[in-house]
Amino acid sequence: MAGSAHTASVPLPRRPLGPPPDPPRVLPPDPQTRTRHWYENDLGWATVPGRPLRLLTGVRFDVLEVPAEAGASALRHLVPDSPVALLGDRMALLVAAGSAEELPGLLDWLEWSAVSLDLRVLGAGDTMAAPMAPAARPGSVPGAAVWLRPPGRGREVEASLPALPAMGGERSAPDLVRLLDTVAARCHRARLRRVCARPPGGRRSRPSEFPEETAFSETSAFSGTTRNQPLAFS
C-alpha cells in the first residue's frame, strides 16, 4: 500500500552450538605455587610437600647428574624435547625411570667401572631441586635450578627420555648406552686435565688414589644429599 512504512526485522543472534567455553584458568600469584601447579596438573609429576619445591624421582623419570661440560657434549644424543636442567656447573639429564639401577652395570659393560667418574644418579626414593616453570619465573634467581630444555606440556614425557634399547623392537627414545658412554668419556677427559694441571709434586700416581673424585663421594647438587652406592669403582 502506498505511503505505508516498511520496517525490516533484525534476527536475534543465534546461540552458539556446543558447550560454553571453559572459563580462563586463574593461576596462583606466587611463582612457587604456580610452578607446583604446573608440575602436578600440567605434567603429572609428583612433588614433595614443603619448600623449597622438589620433584620426586624414580616415578616418572630418573636423573643422571653430570658436570655441565660433559652434559653439553651429550645433548646431540637427545631428542629436542628431552628435558634437561641446570644448577650451577651441574647438569641434570632426565632418563627413563629405573635407569638408576641399570647404570652401574652399564658402566661395567662399557669398561668404565674401573675409572672414577663425576657422575651421580637419582632414582627411587630420591628428590631433585625443581626448576621454576618457564612461565612462572619472573626473573632468574642466582644459584637456582633452571630448565635448559623444559618438558613439553602434556603427560607423555617418557617417550623422550633416554632408555635402554628395546629388545627385538624399535624405540624412538634416545639410547641410554650412547648417552652414558659420551658423558663418561668427557668426565674422564676433564679428570685427566685436572690431574695434568697439578704441580708435579702434588700429583698422584694411581687413579685409585683420588677418593675425592669417586662418584657419589660428594653431595649431589640437585638432590642435596650424598649417595652411598658408587657408580664407578676405584
Salt bridges, closest charged atoms under 4 A:
ASP30 OD2 - ARG51 NH2 2.39
ASP42 OD1 - ARG25 NH1 3.33
GLU65 OE2 - ARG90 NE 2.95
GLU65 OE2 - ARG120 NH1 3.80
GLU69 OE2 - ARG186 NH2 3.36
GLU69 OE2 - ARG193 NH2 2.82
ASP118 OD2 - ARG90 NH1 2.85
ASP118 OD1 - ARG120 NH1 3.26
ASP126 OD2 - ARG227 NH1 2.60
GLU158 OE2 - ARG60 NE 2.44
GLU209 OE2 - ARG206 NH1 3.66
GLU212 OE2 - ARG198 NH2 3.39
GLU212 OE1 - ARG204 NH1 3.50
GLU213 OE1 - ARG191 NE 3.36
GLU213 OE1 - ARG194 NH2 3.17
GLU213 OE2 - ARG198 NH2 3.65
GLU218 OE1 - ARG120 NH2 3.17
